[in-house]
Amino acid sequence: MWGAQVGKAESARPAVKIRRAKAGDLEEYAENVQSVADEGRYTFTERVTQERKKSMGKLFGDKGCLAIVAEVGEDGRRKLVGGLAMTRYGDAEKSKHVRVLGMLVVDGYREMGIGTELMEYALRWARAKKGVGKVTLGVFSKNRRALRLYEKFGFKVEGVRKRHYYIVGEPEDEIDMALFVK
Ligand SMILES: CC(C)(COP(=O)(O)OP(=O)(O)OC[C@H]1O[C@@H](n2cnc3c(N)ncnc32)[C@H](O)[C@@H]1OP(=O)(O)O)[C@@H](O)C(=O)NCCC(=O)NCCS
């Protein structure tokens, strides 16, 4: 699906395609996760290890989960600038309806509506996917942009882990949020 280029911020934005991640995306997807990790303030990931890459590869092939990318550019010069994953919450039968959401848009492509498009795609999938009932996520309390995005889509706060992380030397809470999709 190619996103429409409408609205003020989006007028300067390249056309974006949101699509399922495929095996050939793995390296670039992992690089994007690492680039956001290197910013140090948005995710608890610090290093994308080989093990993490392996589980990303598995995720791409798991029909019960979701991995999507935001791609810009023309054939031959395409580039991934964002991604969203919905992974399982462990492997217990009791919580098999839960998916854990993580997402990112790389620096330079934020606040152009790409995160919104990724989320729209992901929630359409979750609502249509048999067996998926609840989507959860964790976000740092000072990440106003991400919090606003999640609130916009109806996610509600389920709990707060006080001073759970130190981000650039400052204590920060983790906000746990969830959305019931059925
Ligand atoms: C959080 C993130 C995924 C949002 O994606 P994005 O493409 O930048 O977001 P969008 O342009 O679609 O904007 C989504 C909403 O964020 C909010 N927003 C945008 N800019 C904002 C700002 N400067 N301050 C506060 N809220 C802001 C708005 O509510 C906006 O929706 P609206 O324009 O319809 O009101 C992206 O900024 C990002 O990857 N940031 C770094 C990594 C990260 O924080 N990942 C999430 C970890 S939990």
The ligand as an SDF file (V2000), in Angstrom:
LIG
                    3D

 48 50  0  0  0  0  0  0  0  0999 V2000
    7.4270    7.3590   17.8580 C   0  0  0  0  0  0  0  0  0  0  0  0
    7.4690    7.2440   16.3410 C   0  0  0  0  0  0  0  0  0  0  0  0
    7.3320    5.7690   15.9420 C   0  0  0  0  0  0  0  0  0  0  0  0
    6.2860    8.0150   15.7510 C   0  0  0  0  0  0  0  0  0  0  0  0
    6.3510    7.9450   14.3580 O   0  0  0  0  0  0  0  0  0  0  0  0
    6.2860    9.2940   13.4820 P   0  0  0  0  0  0  0  0  0  0  0  0
    6.2850    8.9170   12.0730 O   0  0  0  0  0  0  0  0  0  0  0  0
    7.3470   10.2230   13.9670 O   0  0  0  0  0  0  0  0  0  0  0  0
    4.8470    9.8390   13.9560 O   0  0  0  0  0  0  0  0  0  0  0  0
    3.7120   10.5630   13.0870 P   0  0  0  0  0  0  0  0  0  0  0  0
    4.3110   11.5890   12.2190 O   0  0  0  0  0  0  0  0  0  0  0  0
    2.8460    9.5430   12.4530 O   0  0  0  0  0  0  0  0  0  0  0  0
    2.9220   11.2870   14.2530 O   0  0  0  0  0  0  0  0  0  0  0  0
    2.1750   10.5230   15.1510 C   0  0  0  0  0  0  0  0  0  0  0  0
    1.6580   11.3780   16.2720 C   0  0  0  0  0  0  0  0  0  0  0  0
    2.7050   11.7530   17.1130 O   0  0  0  0  0  0  0  0  0  0  0  0
    2.3730   13.0000   17.7200 C   0  0  0  0  0  0  0  0  0  0  0  0
    3.4850   13.9080   17.5050 N   0  0  0  0  0  0  0  0  0  0  0  0
    4.1430   14.1810   16.3530 C   0  0  0  0  0  0  0  0  0  0  0  0
    5.1230   15.0550   16.5990 N   0  0  0  0  0  0  0  0  0  0  0  0
    5.0900   15.3280   17.9250 C   0  0  0  0  0  0  0  0  0  0  0  0
    5.8740   16.1250   18.7840 C   0  0  0  0  0  0  0  0  0  0  0  0
    6.9060   16.8480   18.3290 N   0  0  0  0  0  0  0  0  0  0  0  0
    5.5530   16.1380   20.0950 N   0  0  0  0  0  0  0  0  0  0  0  0
    4.5150   15.4060   20.5770 C   0  0  0  0  0  0  0  0  0  0  0  0
    3.7480   14.6200   19.8020 N   0  0  0  0  0  0  0  0  0  0  0  0
    4.0420   14.5850   18.5000 C   0  0  0  0  0  0  0  0  0  0  0  0
    1.1090   13.5040   17.0740 C   0  0  0  0  0  0  0  0  0  0  0  0
   -0.0030   13.1740   17.8940 O   0  0  0  0  0  0  0  0  0  0  0  0
    1.0570   12.6920   15.8100 C   0  0  0  0  0  0  0  0  0  0  0  0
   -0.2300   12.4700   15.3480 O   0  0  0  0  0  0  0  0  0  0  0  0
   -1.0830   13.6800   14.6850 P   0  0  0  0  0  0  0  0  0  0  0  0
   -0.1370   14.4670   13.8160 O   0  0  0  0  0  0  0  0  0  0  0  0
   -2.1480   12.9660   13.9100 O   0  0  0  0  0  0  0  0  0  0  0  0
   -1.6050   14.4340   15.8520 O   0  0  0  0  0  0  0  0  0  0  0  0
    8.7870    7.8480   15.7390 C   0  0  0  0  0  0  0  0  0  0  0  0
    8.8530    9.2210   16.0150 O   0  0  0  0  0  0  0  0  0  0  0  0
   10.0330    7.1650   16.2660 C   0  0  0  0  0  0  0  0  0  0  0  0
   10.3890    6.1050   15.7950 O   0  0  0  0  0  0  0  0  0  0  0  0
   10.7100    7.7330   17.2570 N   0  0  0  0  0  0  0  0  0  0  0  0
   11.9490    7.1860   17.7780 C   0  0  0  0  0  0  0  0  0  0  0  0
   11.8390    5.7490   18.2350 C   0  0  0  0  0  0  0  0  0  0  0  0
   10.6700    5.5460   19.1690 C   0  0  0  0  0  0  0  0  0  0  0  0
   10.3570    6.3930   19.9740 O   0  0  0  0  0  0  0  0  0  0  0  0
   10.0240    4.3740   19.0460 N   0  0  0  0  0  0  0  0  0  0  0  0
    8.9220    4.0260   19.9280 C   0  0  0  0  0  0  0  0  0  0  0  0
    9.4590    3.4470   21.1820 C   0  0  0  0  0  0  0  0  0  0  0  0
    8.1610    3.0410   22.3230 S   0  0  0  0  0  0  0  0  0  0  0  0
  1  2  1  0
  2  3  1  0
  2  4  1  0
  2 36  1  0
  4  5  1  0
  5  6  1  0
  6  7  2  0
  6  8  1  0
  6  9  1  0
  9 10  1  0
 10 11  2  0
 10 12  1  0
 10 13  1  0
 13 14  1  0
 14 15  1  0
 15 16  1  0
 15 30  1  0
 16 17  1  0
 17 18  1  0
 17 28  1  0
 18 19  1  0
 18 27  1  0
 19 20  2  0
 20 21  1  0
 21 22  1  0
 21 27  2  0
 22 23  1  0
 22 24  2  0
 24 25  1  0
 25 26  2  0
 26 27  1  0
 28 29  1  0
 28 30  1  0
 30 31  1  0
 31 32  1  0
 32 33  2  0
 32 34  1  0
 32 35  1  0
 36 37  1  0
 36 38  1  0
 38 39  2  0
 38 40  1  0
 40 41  1  0
 41 42  1  0
 42 43  1  0
 43 44  2  0
 43 45  1  0
 45 46  1  0
 46 47  1  0
 47 48  1  0
M  END
$$$$
